Amino acid sequence: MAIHAEGKFTTMDVFRGGWPVVRISILIVSIIGLAIVVQAVVLSLAEKRGPWGNWYAFPVGIFLILHMWFFVFYRARRQIKQSPNLQAPVQYDFDEGGYRMTASHSNSDTKWSAIAKWKEGKHAFIIYANVNFGNIIPKRFFQNAADVEAVRSLLKAHAKKK
């Protein structure tokens, strides 16, 4: 029984699909930025020079907090604009042997044995053909929740999860 998924990628699909990969980095950099802002406030209050006594630390901390969020969204938007395969509808078909991707400019057949790892986020699956490159498959591409569960079961049965 084949499971079919089809849709056209949006910037949010790429952003959300990449989220399981970058969330730890974003969290770490945001915590560092927050620590810099807190340190600037504490030092400013301790020196009784007011909140602008260490003015240079505020923009650095705020930049670190916001930079990664904007950067990841910018990269997702750029990928959509630069990749012809992401600009047209894409089809995925999953079965016991693997999965097939059909797009306007390319086709690929991948056997489960070729999968290095997979991750699942709230909005997408990421299936890695090697440890550094993954295919994002938004869950909204599936016809119903049963199809999402069936693909999850196939991945659990045939591929390693990170």
C-alpha positions as CSV (number, residue, x, y, z in Angstrom):
1,M,0.0,0.0,0.0
2,A,1.6,3.3,-1.1
3,I,1.1,6.5,0.9
4,H,0.9,9.6,-1.2
5,A,1.9,13.1,-0.2
6,E,1.8,16.2,-2.4
7,G,2.0,19.9,-2.1
8,K,3.8,23.1,-2.9
9,F,6.4,24.4,-0.5
10,T,6.1,27.7,1.3
11,T,8.8,29.6,3.2
12,M,7.2,28.4,6.5
13,D,7.4,24.8,5.3
14,V,11.1,25.1,4.9
15,F,11.5,27.2,8.1
16,R,9.5,24.7,10.1
17,G,11.1,21.7,8.5
18,G,14.5,23.0,9.4
19,W,13.5,23.8,13.0
20,P,14.4,20.3,14.5
21,V,17.9,20.8,13.1
22,V,18.6,24.4,14.3
23,R,16.5,24.7,17.5
24,I,19.4,23.8,19.9
25,S,21.7,26.4,18.2
26,I,19.0,29.0,18.4
27,L,18.4,28.3,22.0
28,I,22.1,28.4,23.0
29,V,22.7,31.7,21.1
30,S,19.5,33.2,22.6
31,I,20.6,32.3,26.1
32,I,24.0,33.8,25.6
33,G,22.4,37.0,24.3
34,L,20.0,37.1,27.2
35,A,22.9,36.6,29.6
36,I,24.8,39.5,28.0
37,V,21.7,41.8,28.4
38,V,21.2,40.7,32.0
39,Q,24.8,41.3,32.8
40,A,24.7,44.8,31.3
41,V,21.7,45.6,33.4
42,V,23.2,44.3,36.6
43,L,26.5,46.0,36.0
44,S,24.8,49.3,35.2
45,L,22.7,49.1,38.3
46,A,25.7,48.1,40.5
47,E,27.8,51.0,39.2
48,K,24.8,53.5,39.6
49,R,25.5,54.8,36.1
50,G,22.0,54.0,34.9
51,P,21.0,51.4,32.3
52,W,23.1,53.0,29.6
53,G,26.4,52.7,31.5
54,N,27.2,49.6,29.6
55,W,25.3,50.6,26.5
56,Y,27.4,48.5,24.1
57,A,26.3,45.3,25.7
58,F,22.6,45.9,25.0
59,P,22.7,45.8,21.2
60,V,25.1,42.9,21.2
61,G,22.8,40.9,23.5
62,I,19.7,41.8,21.5
63,F,21.5,41.0,18.2
64,L,22.4,37.6,19.5
65,I,18.8,36.9,20.6
66,L,17.2,37.9,17.3
67,H,20.0,37.1,14.8
68,M,19.5,33.4,14.5
69,W,15.7,33.6,14.2
70,F,16.0,36.1,11.3
71,F,18.9,34.2,9.7
72,V,17.0,30.9,9.7
73,F,13.9,32.5,8.2
74,Y,16.0,34.4,5.6
75,R,17.7,31.1,4.6
76,A,14.3,29.4,4.2
77,R,13.0,32.3,2.1
78,R,16.2,32.2,0.0
79,Q,15.9,28.5,-0.6
80,I,12.4,28.8,-1.9
81,K,13.4,31.6,-4.3
82,Q,16.5,29.8,-5.6
83,S,15.4,26.2,-5.9
84,P,13.2,25.4,-8.9
85,N,12.1,22.2,-7.2
86,L,10.6,24.1,-4.3
87,Q,8.7,26.5,-6.6
88,A,6.4,23.8,-8.1
89,P,4.3,21.0,-6.6
90,V,6.2,18.0,-5.3
91,Q,4.9,14.5,-4.9
92,Y,6.1,11.8,-2.5
93,D,5.1,8.2,-2.5
94,F,6.1,5.9,0.4
95,D,5.9,2.1,0.5
96,E,7.7,-0.9,2.1
97,G,10.7,-0.5,-0.3
98,G,11.4,3.2,0.3
99,Y,10.1,6.5,-1.1
100,R,9.9,8.3,-4.4
101,M,10.0,12.0,-4.9
102,T,8.7,13.5,-8.1
103,A,9.2,17.2,-8.8
104,S,9.0,19.4,-11.9
105,H,12.8,19.3,-12.4
106,S,13.9,16.0,-10.8
107,N,12.9,12.6,-9.6
108,S,14.5,10.3,-7.1
109,D,13.9,6.8,-5.7
110,T,15.4,6.1,-2.2
111,K,15.4,2.7,-0.6
112,W,15.1,2.6,3.2
113,S,18.5,1.1,3.4
114,A,19.9,4.3,2.0
115,I,18.5,6.4,4.8
116,A,21.2,7.7,7.3
117,K,18.7,9.0,9.8
118,W,15.3,10.8,10.1
119,K,13.8,13.4,12.4
120,E,10.3,14.4,13.1
121,G,9.1,17.9,14.0
122,K,5.7,19.2,14.8
123,H,5.1,20.2,11.1
124,A,7.4,18.0,9.1
125,F,9.6,14.9,8.6
126,I,13.2,15.3,7.7
127,I,14.7,12.3,5.9
128,Y,18.5,12.2,5.5
129,A,20.1,10.5,2.6
130,N,23.4,11.3,4.3
131,V,24.1,12.8,7.7
132,N,24.3,16.4,6.4
133,F,21.5,16.7,3.8
134,G,17.9,16.0,4.5
135,N,14.6,16.2,2.6
136,I,11.9,18.1,4.3
137,I,8.4,16.6,3.9
138,P,5.7,18.8,5.4
139,K,3.0,16.9,7.2
140,R,0.4,19.1,5.5
141,F,1.3,17.4,2.2
142,F,-0.4,14.2,3.5
143,Q,-4.1,13.6,2.9
144,N,-4.9,12.8,6.6
145,A,-3.4,12.0,10.0
146,A,-3.6,8.3,9.2
147,D,-1.1,8.8,6.4
148,V,1.3,10.7,8.6
149,E,1.1,7.9,11.2
150,A,1.7,5.3,8.4
151,V,4.8,7.1,7.2
152,R,6.0,7.4,10.8
153,S,5.5,3.6,11.2
154,L,7.5,2.9,8.0
155,L,10.3,5.2,9.1
156,K,10.4,3.5,12.6
157,A,10.5,0.1,11.0
158,H,13.0,0.7,8.3
159,A,15.2,3.7,9.1
160,K,17.3,4.8,12.1
161,K,16.0,7.8,14.0
162,K,18.4,10.3,15.4
